């Protein structure tokens, strides 16, 4: 199971085109409060909290791409969550061509 993932949250675009995620700290702090790093977990590798957090948040996002850019809501931005690291990760993108018909 993946313990790093991409999720979406509320963001704003700064003047240089960089997105800042408003909710990043809220997401991280809430997950830390709900799922402590150490507890009476049965998984013995020491990263049980990371697996639980990844399960709750989900391990994938489906985004529409238009003109080479993601189609996001007015205040949406992406957040790469690393629950068991830092460590070297591979990120996989899959593009699916969708032919739209106009009626």
N, C-alpha and C positions, 0 to 999 in steps of 0.2 A: 504494500500500500504506500502511496505517495505521502510524504510528510511535508512537502512544499507544494504550493499551488498558487494559482492566480484567482483573485476574486475582484469584484467591483464594489466601489463605494462612492460616497459623495466627494466630489473634488471640484477644484476651480482651476482655471488656466491663468498662470502668471504672465506678465507682459512678454517674456521671452519664449512663450509657447510651452513652458514646462507645466505639467499638471501636479498640483499638490493635493493629496488625499486628506480631506478634513477628518475622516473617520478612522484613519489608520491607528492612532493611539487608542481610540475608543474600542476598536475591534480587538487589538492586542491586549489591552488592560482587562476587558470583559472576559476574554477567553482565559487569561491567567487567573482571574478571580473564580471562574467557574470550574476550571480544570487545573489544579495545582501541579507543579512539576513533580513533586514527590507525594505519594499516597500509597495506599495498600493495593497497588496494581498487581495483577497476576503475571503480566508480561515482564520478563526479567531483564530485558536489555537496557532498561533505564530511560527509555524514551516513550513510555506509554502515553504520557500527556500529549506528545506530538501526534501520535496516531489518532487519539480521540479528537483533538482539535481539527485535524485534517478531515476526519469523518464528518464532523459537524459543519464545516465550511464548504466541503465538496472539493473535488480534485480537478475540475475542469470548468471552462467557461466557453460558451458558444457566442461568437461575435460576428456580426455582419461586417463586411469590408466593402466600402464603396470608394472608387477612385483612389485606391491604395491606402485608405485610412479607415480605422474602426468607426463604426456608426454607434455612437454613445448618446445617452440622454444628456440634457443640458448640463447637469452637474455630476455626471459619471466619470470615473477614472479607474484605472487598474491598480491593484496592489498585489505584488508577489509576496506571498507569506512563506516564511521559512520557519517551521516549528521545531526542527531538529538540526541545528547547525550553529554557526555557518559551516558549510561544506560545499564542495564542488558539485554542481547539479547540471543535468541536461534538461533543456526545455524543448518540448515538442510542439510544433505547430502543424496543423493539417488544414489545407485550404480545399474546400469543396466548392466546385463550380455549380452555381445554381442558375439555370436558364429560367428567366421569368417571362411568362407570356402575358401580353396585354389584351384584354377583352374589351 
